[in-house]
């Protein structure tokens, strides 16, 4: 299931740089964990905005 998400911040307490548009579309199966943001090598907090 693909989800459109809004990034709420990084696990290290920062808010920048923003993830790329492609990184904001995350394909997950039930009970999978979110991947790190590859462009900046950080973990992020996300807010779901829709299901596709």
C-alpha positions as CSV (number, residue, x, y, z in Angstrom):
1,X,0.0,0.0,0.0
2,X,1.4,3.4,-1.0
3,X,0.9,6.3,1.4
4,X,1.3,10.0,0.9
5,X,3.1,11.3,4.0
6,X,4.2,14.6,5.4
7,X,7.5,14.6,7.2
8,X,7.2,16.1,10.8
9,X,10.9,16.1,11.7
10,X,14.0,13.9,12.0
11,X,14.8,11.6,14.8
12,X,17.9,13.7,15.6
13,X,15.7,16.7,16.4
14,X,16.3,18.6,13.2
15,X,13.7,19.6,10.5
16,X,16.0,20.1,7.4
17,X,16.8,19.2,4.7
18,X,13.4,18.2,3.4
19,X,13.0,14.7,1.9
20,X,12.7,14.6,-1.9
21,X,9.2,14.2,-3.5
22,X,10.0,10.5,-4.3
23,X,11.0,9.9,-0.7
24,X,7.6,11.1,0.5
25,X,5.8,8.3,-1.3
26,X,6.5,5.2,0.8
27,X,5.4,1.7,-0.1
28,X,4.8,-0.4,3.0
29,X,3.2,-3.7,3.8
30,X,1.5,-4.4,7.2
31,X,4.0,-4.2,10.1
32,X,6.9,-3.0,8.0
33,X,9.0,-0.1,9.4
34,X,9.6,3.2,7.6
35,X,13.0,3.4,5.8
36,X,15.5,6.2,6.6
37,X,15.6,9.2,4.4
38,X,18.3,8.2,1.9
39,X,19.1,11.8,0.6
40,X,20.3,12.9,4.1
41,X,20.8,9.5,5.9
42,X,18.4,10.3,8.8
43,X,15.3,8.7,10.4
44,X,12.1,10.7,10.2
45,X,8.7,11.1,11.9
46,X,5.8,11.0,9.4
47,X,2.2,12.0,9.4
48,X,-0.1,10.1,7.1
49,X,-2.0,12.3,4.6
50,X,-3.7,9.7,2.4
51,X,-3.8,6.1,1.3
52,X,-3.4,5.3,-2.4
